[in-house]
Amino acid sequence: MVEPSLPSFEECSNEKAVYPGSFDPLTYGHLDIIKRSLHYFQNLVVLIAENRKKTPFLSIEERVGLLQKYFHNDSRIHVEVWKGLLVDYMKQKDIPVCIRGLRVLSDFENEFQMAITNKQIYPDFEVLFFMSNMQHANLSSSMVKEMIHFQGNIRLFVPDIVAEHLEKRR
């Protein structure tokens, strides 16, 4: 039996990948994963996905607007919204690679379970995990939202356009 061959790095680097998340709000941790992903993929869909486990802080329109504003000079970044299963989006767009960031062990447990399930639904599905940069390992959108609630300084954790938008909401 002949084993299928894996694509070379050069073949992979020409592909598109999806980086899904709620981006509520966009943080430096998200930006780190996005920028590192672009070393391997020519195009990246930043997919604002609905998370039924979370109550949104920013509207979908606000999140799209902030991401588009931040990446307005980078034609490799495509911001899209999806309200459904990630694998359905990926099958529809014929994009087999999903990018995910890992900060702590509990992230891995959750992501591993989702990756197995997604692979069962969409056999071409592959997930690439990027370990968080240590300076962002403690960073989450939930933590930023908590800081906003208590009038904390969020500028260490989010880009200026996001901080300015959030500060206007106070």
C-alpha positions as CSV (number, residue, x, y, z in Angstrom):
1,M,0.0,0.0,0.0
2,V,1.3,3.4,-1.0
3,E,1.3,6.0,1.8
4,P,-0.1,9.4,0.8
5,S,2.6,12.0,0.7
6,L,2.4,15.2,2.8
7,P,2.7,18.5,1.0
8,S,6.0,20.2,1.2
9,F,6.5,23.4,3.2
10,E,6.6,25.4,0.0
11,E,3.2,24.0,-1.0
12,C,1.7,24.7,2.5
13,S,3.0,28.2,2.5
14,N,0.9,29.1,-0.5
15,E,-2.3,28.1,1.2
16,K,-5.0,30.0,3.1
17,A,-5.7,29.3,6.7
18,V,-8.5,30.3,9.1
19,Y,-7.9,31.8,12.5
20,P,-11.3,31.6,14.3
21,G,-12.2,33.4,17.5
22,S,-14.6,35.8,19.1
23,F,-12.0,38.6,19.2
24,D,-14.1,40.3,21.9
25,P,-11.9,42.4,22.0
26,L,-8.9,42.0,19.8
27,T,-5.7,41.6,22.0
28,Y,-2.0,41.6,21.5
29,G,-2.2,37.8,22.0
30,H,-4.4,37.5,18.9
31,L,-2.2,39.8,16.9
32,D,0.9,37.7,17.8
33,I,-0.8,34.5,16.5
34,I,-2.0,36.3,13.3
35,K,1.4,37.7,12.5
36,R,3.2,34.4,13.2
37,S,0.6,32.6,11.0
38,L,1.5,34.8,8.0
39,H,5.0,33.3,8.0
40,Y,3.4,30.1,6.9
41,F,0.4,31.1,4.9
42,Q,-0.1,33.8,2.2
43,N,-3.6,34.6,3.3
44,L,-5.4,34.3,6.6
45,V,-9.1,34.5,7.3
46,V,-9.6,36.0,10.7
47,L,-13.0,34.5,11.3
48,I,-15.2,36.2,13.9
49,A,-17.2,33.2,15.1
50,E,-20.2,33.1,17.4
51,N,-19.4,31.6,20.8
52,R,-22.6,30.5,22.5
53,K,-20.8,30.1,25.8
54,K,-19.9,33.8,26.0
55,T,-22.0,36.9,26.2
56,P,-20.6,39.4,23.7
57,F,-19.1,42.6,25.0
58,L,-18.6,44.2,21.6
59,S,-21.1,43.8,18.7
60,I,-20.1,41.8,15.6
61,E,-20.0,45.1,13.7
62,E,-17.6,46.7,16.2
63,R,-15.3,43.7,16.1
64,V,-15.3,43.6,12.3
65,G,-14.7,47.3,12.2
66,L,-11.8,47.2,14.6
67,L,-10.1,44.2,12.8
68,Q,-10.6,45.8,9.4
69,K,-9.2,49.1,10.7
70,Y,-6.2,47.5,12.3
71,F,-5.4,45.4,9.2
72,H,-6.4,47.9,6.5
73,N,-2.9,47.9,4.9
74,D,-2.5,44.1,4.8
75,S,-4.2,42.5,1.9
76,R,-3.3,39.0,3.3
77,I,-5.8,39.4,6.1
78,H,-9.5,38.8,5.4
79,V,-12.0,39.4,8.1
80,E,-15.2,37.4,7.9
81,V,-18.1,36.5,10.2
82,W,-19.6,33.0,10.6
83,K,-22.5,31.9,12.7
84,G,-22.3,28.2,12.6
85,L,-19.9,25.3,12.9
86,L,-16.3,26.1,12.0
87,V,-16.0,23.0,9.9
88,D,-19.0,23.9,7.8
89,Y,-17.3,27.3,7.0
90,M,-14.0,25.5,6.2
91,K,-15.7,22.9,4.0
92,Q,-17.7,25.6,2.2
93,K,-14.6,27.7,1.5
94,D,-12.3,24.7,0.9
95,I,-9.8,25.7,3.6
96,P,-8.5,22.7,5.5
97,V,-6.2,24.5,8.0
98,C,-7.3,26.1,11.2
99,I,-4.9,28.1,13.4
100,R,-5.3,28.1,17.2
101,G,-3.3,29.6,19.9
102,L,-2.4,27.8,23.2
103,R,-1.7,29.7,26.4
104,V,-2.1,27.1,29.2
105,L,-2.7,23.4,29.6
106,S,-6.5,23.8,29.9
107,D,-6.5,25.5,26.4
108,F,-4.9,22.4,25.0
109,E,-7.5,20.0,26.5
110,N,-10.3,22.0,25.1
111,E,-8.7,22.6,21.7
112,F,-7.6,18.9,21.4
113,Q,-11.2,17.8,21.9
114,M,-12.5,20.2,19.3
115,A,-9.8,19.2,16.8
116,I,-10.8,15.6,17.1
117,T,-14.5,16.3,16.6
118,N,-13.8,18.6,13.7
119,K,-11.6,16.0,12.0
120,Q,-14.4,13.5,12.3
121,I,-16.8,15.9,10.6
122,Y,-14.3,17.2,8.0
123,P,-11.6,14.6,7.3
124,D,-9.4,17.2,5.5
125,F,-9.4,19.4,8.6
126,E,-6.0,20.1,10.2
127,V,-5.3,22.4,13.1
128,L,-2.0,24.1,13.7
129,F,-1.3,25.1,17.3
130,F,0.8,28.1,18.0
131,M,2.2,28.3,21.5
132,S,1.5,31.7,23.0
133,N,4.4,34.1,23.3
134,M,5.3,34.1,27.0
135,Q,4.5,37.8,27.4
136,H,0.9,37.0,26.3
137,A,0.4,33.7,28.1
138,N,-1.8,35.4,30.8
139,L,-3.7,37.5,28.3
140,S,-7.4,36.8,27.5
141,S,-10.2,38.9,26.2
142,S,-12.1,38.0,29.4
143,M,-9.3,39.6,31.4
144,V,-9.4,42.7,29.3
145,K,-13.2,43.0,29.8
146,E,-12.7,42.7,33.5
147,M,-10.1,45.4,33.5
148,I,-12.5,47.7,31.5
149,H,-15.2,47.1,34.0
150,F,-13.0,48.3,36.8
151,Q,-11.5,51.2,34.9
152,G,-8.1,49.5,34.6
153,N,-5.4,50.4,32.1
154,I,-5.9,48.1,29.1
155,R,-3.3,49.7,26.8
156,L,-0.7,47.0,27.7
157,F,-3.0,44.4,26.3
158,V,-4.8,45.8,23.3
159,P,-3.7,47.9,20.3
160,D,-4.4,51.7,20.5
161,I,-7.4,51.6,18.1
162,V,-9.0,49.0,20.3
163,A,-8.1,50.8,23.6
164,E,-9.5,54.1,22.2
165,H,-12.7,52.4,21.1
166,L,-13.2,50.7,24.5
167,E,-12.3,53.8,26.4
168,K,-15.1,55.7,24.6
169,R,-17.6,53.1,25.8
170,R,-16.8,53.7,29.5
